[in-house]
Amino acid sequence: MSTVLSDLVNHQVRLAARPTGLPTPEVWEHTTEPVAEPADGQIVICVTHLSLDPAMRGWMNAGRSYIPPVEIGAVMRALAAGEVVASANPGFAVGDHVTGVFGVQEYLTTDGKGVQKVDPGAVPIETYLALLGMTGMTAYFGLFDVGALSDGETVVVSGAAGAVGSVVGQLARIKGCRVVGIAGGPEKCAWIVDELGFDAAIDYRSEDVGTALRAAVPDGIDVYFDNVGGEILDAALARLRHGARVVICGAISGYNATEPVPGPKNYLSLLVNSARMEGFVVSTYASRWAEAGAEMAGWLREGKLHSREDVVQGSVADFPDTLLKLFRGENTGKLVLALS
């Protein structure tokens, strides 16, 4: 890609205010700035794909968390993929395809730290934001390390048609486990069973989850991988087996709550069943991402794993509306905004 940088304008989305509930239009500020030539040691990246993740909602909040909040006036944090269009860094060449935390903007000038080269000839570029990106790493380490999965166990995953949940279920099936997914709507439930190989699906929109779990896992749950929280977490806690592990990955049902979110009512099931419930942050395992990525890439080539990206075509200005698809449950698989 040959680019005259002085002709370019960088369109950005910045956080203008901390949201209460769903992020409304006034939360965002749309800005522009010129694109400059890179200084010595820098590269300029043209952002082509933005990763949209439920975690973004938490990044907007002030207060202590596993990562500093996005500051008011700052470009909204986002994982992304792109192409190097100018380089004064010997480690990168014009035309390199890369991923990293680039933010919701069209161009990024950086020294290259934290930027990873990827090969779009091996898999589609979006897959590096999905199965072979943070999504896949979250599923892999959450299930195998935090969940301490053993072959042949019974696994239940909520948000099962989402980016992480759909990978968790497939990984558990590779290990010979019985897998039950909880998802919203008949199409998502059919997808995880018919295409991804889950043993059963529960439609939380039309079924009572507690009743459905009693039928689907009559002998109980060994590993519950939670992406949702709330009442669905409570229903799963009531079905734990002795020594079960509950993996807390997310709680999207409460991310936009305007009142304090109540804790689980059935937590004493952890005591009765000598079970444990543990949260985790995937960056803890960053030193092992290459190892996990290589193993999952192998399963992808063998057809044992499938990566589905829900790609929306649009511009940076479409980011606020596209993000809301996550909280309306409209995406299947990994939600990506392809910039055009």
N, C-alpha and C positions, 0 to 999 in steps of 0.2 A: 504494500500500500504506500503510494507516494503522496505526501500531503504537504501543502504549504500552510504552515501553522498560523502565519499572520492573517490568513483568510478565515480562520475558524473562530467561532464563538462557543463557549462552554455553557450549556444550559444545565442548571442545577436545581435540586429541591432541598431546601433547608428547613430545619425545625424552628418554627416561629413561636410556638407556645406548647406547654405540656398539656396533653389531652386529658380530658375527663370522660371516661367511657370510650366509645369508638373515636378514632382520629378523624375529625371533621375538617372541611377545607381550610378553615382559619388557622389550623395547626401548622400549615405549610406556607413557606415563602418560596416563590419561583424567581430565581436570580440568573444573571448571566455574567460572564467575565471573559476576557480575552485568553487565548491559548498562547503561551510564550515558548520560545525555543528552550530546550533543556540545558541546564547548566552542567558543568563537568560532573560526571557520575550519575546523572539523572536520565530518566526515560519519560516519554509521553505516551500514554495508553489511551486508545480510543475504546470506550466501553461499549460492548455490543450486547451483553446480556446481564440483567440484574436478577439476583436471587431474592425472592420474597419469602420471608420466614416469620412464623408466629413470634419468635424471639424479638423481632423488631419492636413490637408493642412494649415490651419490657424495657428496651433500650431508651425509650422516650421518657421514662419516669425518672424523677429525681430520687436520690437516696442510694444507700449501699446495696450493691448487688455483686454478681460475679464479674462484672465488667463496668467501667465508668459509664454513666449515662451520656447520651448525645447532648451536647451543650446547646442552649438556645442560640440560634444564629449559625450553627454549624451545618455543613452538608450532612444529610441523613446517612447514617452508617448502612452499608449494604455489601454483602459478598457479591462478586461480579466476575465476569469474564470479558476479555477484550483483546485487542491487537496493538502491538507496539508500532507507533507511527513515526517516532523520532527517538534516537538514542545517542547519548554521550556517555554510555556505560558499556564497557567491554563485555559484560556478562549478558547483554541483550542486543539482539539485532532487530532492525526494522522488519516487520512481518511475523515476529514471534507471537504466538498465541499464549495468553497468560490468564491466571486467575488470582484473586486476592480480595482484600477489603478495599474496594475502590470508591464506594459511596454512590449515592443517587445523582449521577452527573454523567455528562457525555465524554469528558476527558479528565485524566488524572496525570499530574506530574509528580514523580516519586523517585527516590534513590534506589528502588528495586527491592528493598528489604520486605520480606513477607510475600513477594510476588513469585508465583510458581509457573513455570513453563508447562504447557500441555500440548498434546498432539490431537488436533481435530480430525486427523486422518484415521485415528484408531477408533474413536467413538464420537458422536456428535458433541459439539462444544457444551451444550446444555447438560450433558451427562456429568461433566466435571463439576457442576454445581449441585448435582443430585447424588446418584449412587456413588460416584467417585469423588465426591466433595464432602462438605461438612455433614450433609444429610446421611450419607452412607456411613461415615465415621461414627456419627451419633448412634445409629442403629447397631453397628458392630460392637462398639465398646460398651454400650448400654446393656446389650443382651449378653455378651460373652463374659465381660469383666464384672460389671455391676450385678447383672442377673445371674452370673455363675452358672450358665446353662449346662445341663448334662444331656447327653443323647437320650431321646425317647421320652422326655418329659412333656407335660401339658403346659402350653403357653397361651395366654390370652393377651391381646394387644388392643388398646383403644386408639381411635384415630387411625384405623387400620388401612384406610384408603388414602391417607396422607403421605407426605414425602418420607417421613421416618417410619411410620407404622407399616407401610407396605413393604419396606425392606426388612424390618424386624421379622415379619411373618415368613418371608421367603428364607431368611437365614435360619430360622428355627426349623423350617421344613427340610432344609439341607442336612440338618443334624438329626433328622428322623423324628422330630417332635410332632405331637398333635397340636394344631394351631387353630385357635378361634379368634376371629377378628370382629371388632365392634365398629360399625360405620353407619353413615347416615344416608339412607335411601336405597332402593332396590338395585339401581345400576351399579353403585359402588360395591354393594354386597356381592352382586353377581361377578364383578370384575375380580375381586380378591379370591373368590372360590374358583371360578372357571379359568382364569388366566394365570393367577399367581399360585394356585394350589393350596390355599387355606382349606382346612377340613370343614369348617363351618363359619357362617357369618351371622351376626346379630344386628338387625336394623334398629338402632335406638330411637328412630323417629316413629316407628310403628309397633315396636314390641316393648314389653316390660323387661328391662335388661336383667333384673334379678331373677325373674322366672325363666327367661331364656338361658341364662347361665346355668341354672340348676339342670336344665335339660341337656345343654351342650357339653358340660363338664361335670357329670354326676359324681366323679371321684375327686373333684377339686382342682385347684390351680397350683402348679409348681412355680411358674414365673408369670407375673402380671406386669406388662410394660405399659405405663400410663402416660398418655399424651393429652389427657382431657381434664382429669380432676373431677370435683363435684360429685354428683349422685352416681355417676358411672364408677368412679373410684370406690365409693362406698359399697356398691353392689359386688365388685370384685373382691374387696376385703372379706366379705361374708362367705366367699367360696374358697378361701386359702386352704391348702394342705399343710401338714406338719413340715416345717422347714422351708416354707415358701419364701420367695424373694419378690418384693414389689419394687420396680424400678420407676422412679419419678423422673420423667424426661421433660414433661410440660404439663400445663393445666389451662389449655386454651379456653375452656368454658368460663374461666374467671378473669381473663386478661383485661376485659373491658368493663368489669364490674365497677359500679360507682359506690357500692357499699362494701364493708369488709367481707371477705369470703370466708364462710364457716369451714372449720376443719372437718376431717372425716369423722363420722359418728361410729363407724365400726372398727376403730383403731385397736380395740382390745383383742380383735382377732389375731393381731400380731403376737400378743402375749400367749393366748390360748394355744396357738399353733407353733410357738417358738420360731416365728417368722421374722423377717426384717424388711424394713422399707427404707430405701436409700435414694437420694437424689445425686445427680452428677452433672458436671460440665465437661463437654467433649474436649475442650482445649487442654484438660489435664493429661490427655493421652497423645498430645501433639507429636511427641518424639517417636510414636509408633504408627503414625498415620500411613507412612509409606508401606509398611509391612501389611497393614490391613487393606490398603488400596490394591496392592499386588494380589492378595488372595481374592478379593472381590472381583477384580478385573478378570482373573482366571475363571471364576464361576460365571461371570457375564459371557465370556467367550464360549464356555461350555453349554450355555443356555440354561443354567441352573438359576440364574438371577436375571430379572428384567427391570429395566429402569424406565419409568414413565414420567415424562415432563409435560406439564400443562402449560404450553407456551402461548403467551399473549403478545401479539404484535402491537407496538406503539412507540411513543416517545417518552422521554423523561417526565413530561407533564402528565402522563397517564399513570405514573406511579401511585399517587394517593388513592385513586379509584381501584386500581388493580390490587393493591394491598388488602382492601376490604373484602375481596373474594375469599381470603383465608378465613375471616371471621364469620362469613355467611355460609361456610362449608361448600363453596362452589367449585373448588379445585379437586381434581383427582390426580394423585401423584404430586410431583414437585412443581410448584408455581414459579414460572420464570417470565420476566418481561424482556422480550427481544426488541432492542432499540432499532428503529428504522427512520 
